[in-house]
Structure formats: C-alpha cells, structure tokens
Amino acid sequence: MIGRANTAVGRTRTCPHFKVTILESATICPACQHHLQFNRAELNARPQNTETALRIEGTIKNPKKDDAWEYSVVISIRNERGEEIHRQIVSVGAIQPEELRTITLTMDVSKPITTNSDSK
C-alpha cells in the first residue's frame, strides 16, 4: 500500500525522558527537547515541517513592596463551537515583592508524518 499513514493523526505517547504526553509523530519532545526517534534513514526521508502558528509572551511584575502574590498558569483549549476540550494547570508558584515572571505560550503545528511502503 502506498501512502499509508504510519500513525493516526493526533495519536499520543509519553516522552520517556520528561514523562509528559506528546504526539506520537514527534521526533523531538517539545518539553525536554530530547530526540525521540533514532531511525536516521526514516528521519532523513521524512523531515518534519513544523511551524509556530501562535506565540504569546507577557511579563508580570509584583510592584508591591511587602506583599507576595500567588499564581496559577492555566491553559484552556476550545474547539470551533467554544467547547473546552482540554484544560491543564501548567505551573503554580509565588512572586515575591519586586520579582517578575515572563510567560511564553507557543502552539506549533505540522502535517502528520506518513510512510510510503509497497505491499507485496
């Protein structure tokens, strides 16, 4: 069969290094940046075309002189009907007086990887 999909689109697995859920088609873990697939011939034949579709960055500074702030970083993903399909707390912590935190959110997109194999 020619053009058979190697994995189902959107299928996930766990990164063996960072223990987070990632796409099965990922060759590099987006969390820890480790290489995950080592079949060099397959990687050279099928480069992963990934682009950043969304990037948001912001900085928050606690201007208080004597009060700490607590924070929770929450990501919510909604579909085209506005229904929440995923919600996750990414981090929690505190910002002491005069401290700041910079948060960067990116959404990378790529076409699913397929293999070409001939059936006999």
VENDAZI-V215027 format. One record per run of one state. SS is the DSSP state (@ for helix, = for strand, . for the rest). FROM is the first residue (numbers start at 1). LEN is the number of residues. If there is no record, write none. Layout:
SS/FROM/LEN  SS/FROM/LEN
//
This chain:
./1/4  =/5/1  ./6/6  =/12/3  ./15/6  =/21/3  ./24/4  =/28/1  ./29/6  =/35/1  ./36/4  @/40/6  ./46/4  =/50/12  ./62/7  =/69/10  ./79/5  =/84/12  ./96/4  =/100/11  ./111/3  =/114/1  ./115/6
//
